[in-house]
Amino acid sequence: MKNEKESPNVEAKKEPSNILVQIFIYSGILFLSNILSHFMPASFPVPVPVWGLIILYVLLTTNVIKLHQVEQTSKFLIGIMGFLFVPSGIQMYKSLDFLANDGVKLMIAIIISTIVLLIVIAFTARILIAIGKKIRKEDSNDGVSE
């Protein structure tokens, strides 16, 4: 027999929003990020999609938008991500003269930045895991009566 008592933190699975609603949410966020990028100074060049990701993250973490409202379209967009990078590959083809002149410098910068990024992510993950273990240990100690 299943335990009828569920954890209060476990939220019931919500029905996904209509696909048109999800597309409207993404379009609205992209529109806002486009407007936001025009107000930023030229010395702070952040691409419109990055602003869109920041806005979406803030809206999801503040529960203005629920995950079930955008999850279906998110999975679709992630599924076709490789196809979405084709235009940037074509743009690189147009810049072959730049790559011929500075390609080695560019590759060295990419390799070094990738290594630095992986090291930073590894240390950050290690710190966050340690903090999580410490929090769980403190929570388990709070339940013990003395």
Phi, psi and omega in degrees: 000135182283151177287119183285339182275115178263156177294137181294340180280342181278115181270141180297145180295122181271151177287134180294151178289162176303144183299325178293323177295317180297316179295322177297320179298312179297319179295319179296318179295318178295322177297314178297320180291327176295316177297315181299320182293333178287335180273349180281146179293156181296338179283355180236071186278094177252127181296153181304315179298330178291318175300321179298318178296320179295315180297315180298318178299314180297316180295323179288319182287334178269003179061024171291319173245132177272151183301320182294344179281342183230001188294317184296314179292326177300314180298321178296313181296322177295323180296329181254019184302319179301320178294327181289342179273355180301315179302324178290327175295323178292321177297322178296324178299325178289342183254029183296328178295322176296317180294326179293321182282314187240021184297319181294316178298319180296316179296320178296317179296320179294316181295313180296315181293326177294317179296315179299317179299316179296320179294315180297317179296318180298313180292322178296316178298318179298317179295315181294323177294318178296319178296318179298318178296319180295319179295316179296322179294318178295321179295322180289329177286332179293330181282346182273124179269145181257000000 
